[in-house]
Amino acid sequence: MEEHLRVVGPMNGKFTFQKRPNGTIDRGRVTCLLCKKEFAYHRSSSSLSYHINAKHPVASAATANVSGEDVSNLASNSKALRQTTLGENTPRMSKSATDRLTNILAKWIAMNCRPINIVEDEGLTEVLQTASNDPSYKPPCRTTVTNKISKMYDGEKKNKLEILVEDSPNCVAITGDHWTSAGNHSYLGVTGHFIDGEWNLNSFALTVMKTETRHFADKCAEQFLKVANDWGIENKISTIGTDSAANMLAAMRALPYEHIACNAHILQRTITVCLDGSGFVGVLAKCRKIVGHFKQSPASTTELNQQQVALGQKSEQLRQDVPTRWNSTLAMVSRLLRNREAVQATLDQQNNHRLVMPSEAEWGKLQRLEVLLEPCRYVTELLGGEAYISCSVVLPAFRHLDRVMDITDEDPAYVVKFKNAFQRDLAARRADANETWFKLATALDPRFKDLKCLPREKRDQPSTEDDEPAQKKRRSTLLLGSDSDSEEYGMESGELQRYRAEPSISIDDCPLQWWYAHSGAYEKLSALARKYLASPATSVPCERLFSLAGHIVQKKRAALLPENVTKLVCLSDWLKKKK
């Protein structure tokens, strides 16, 4: 470096004067040798010193006791003068903190059905680095997370096994159903339900196991027995709840357990059959075409939303129904009725469609159909719950539907036809259901123990089946109203009479809380209540499992191994219910 360009004093070797175009030296401007930034210079080095200390702390420390020539050499050595990064100045996470974060990450992936390869996502890495205040943190690899989830599954399953052994007093109800994954693999889902010693209703997944594609009855029976043996409840199962498919019914006949037909499926089949043969077919076909028009045209949907806003309505899309879900038909009808004006206004602005809007009389039909189906929707949702007792609600709920379907003088012919078909079909399907179990559950529910939901002639006739076991028949007779003078049942009858004398509780009160407070006074009846009230009224809990499975086994993850599907689905169910 030319000596006459050096800045003298403490900044010697760190700054140089600048040259003018004519070759003369400009002693009012200097340049930093480290970053080439220019500064004004007025014979005071305070601003230059501040720049060195703030922007080049390494150079400042390194040049504290060296000569100007050495500083120049340091300036030319980029490695020696490299400024430290934020990550180098931030303390790294400890091993225990890293392990804890890995466990939380694995739990989040399992509980929320996230793909395991999300740990390779750069965005997640940045989030974790920011949250942990450790820019050097790297998420665990897929193998590590998979192993963590596997250990978590084993630990949670061990806890569930202990609960089943210690807290389920000899009565566990299960539900089962089949499901086909995106990879075209068949699975059997099974859930367990029981009332523990504190009178809390427990419900959780037992398995989602891969099965053969063809669900033969004998194979179905073997699969249920395998699940029961795996969980050690083969001698505790009280009921198995399934749909009414022929193979399931045949499998249940081969098993030594009571069968509970899914009441949601019974109602589904009844409504589907009644709609197909009713006077609503024509107007529903028009509705499907109208909804299809908007589903296939984003421009029409946008125009519809604009009309909804102009009319002061909530902006919402129309719903298309699907053949396998009657409640989707109700949703389609309800949304069309709510958006009738907006739909009409939108179509009036379009001249290129061939849609025929419902007539005034047909709009009236849709309103009547909504009135008919809304109680069915309520009953379906009520019976499908698993966080509360549902088995004892079956008979009161169906009694409510019977009243809804009573024919009145104001009913037009097509409504009369629908109601008649509904009552006949539902009665025929319920004839094959385990109604005795429902009667006993209802009698053991302090909300409905007077059995007013049953016709009087049925209250004293719990069973008409000749092959019903004698012990169960005697128990039914006692609980449902017939007197017995037998000394063998004197104690039970006395306990039952005291139970009947108790005032019924409100429909909004919890029957399990009542039994928790009164179980000491009714030792034998409380044991029966714990058994009969635990059975779900539907197999909907299994359908919820399959909803989880559908999130996990997506198209991009269709190649998941069956054992991993089991672990991920069950673990997600357990962790969510553990919260």
Secondary structure, 3 states (H helix, E strand, C coil): CCHHHECCCCCECCEEEEECCCCCEEEEEEEECCCCCEEECCCCCHHHHHHHHHHCHHHHHHCCCCCHHHHHHHHHCCCCCCCCCHHHHCCCCCHHHHHHHHHHHHHHHHHCCCCHHHHHCHHHHHHHHHHHCCCCCCCCCHHHHHHHHHHHHHHHHHHHHHHHHHHCCCCEEEEEEEEECCCCCEEEEEEEEEECCCCCEEEEEEEEEEECCCCCHHHHHHHHHHHHHHCCCCCCEEEEEECCCHHHHHHHHCCCCEEEECHHHHHHHHHHHHHHCCCCHHHHHHHHHHHHHHHCCHHHHHHHHHHHHHCCCCCCCCCCCECCEHHHHHHHHHHHHHCHHHHHHHHHCCCCCCCCCCCHHHHHHHHHHHHHHHHHHHHHHHHCCCCCCCHHHHHHHHHHHHHHCCCCCCCCHHHHHHHHHHHHHHHHHHCCCCHHHHHHHHHCCCCCCCCCCCCHHHHCCCCCCCCCCHHHHHHHHHHHCCCCCCHHHHHHHHHHHHHHHCCCCCCCCCHHHHHHHHCCCCHHHHHHHHHHCCCCCCCHHHHHHHHHHHHHCCHHHCCCCHHHHHHHHHHHHHHHHHC
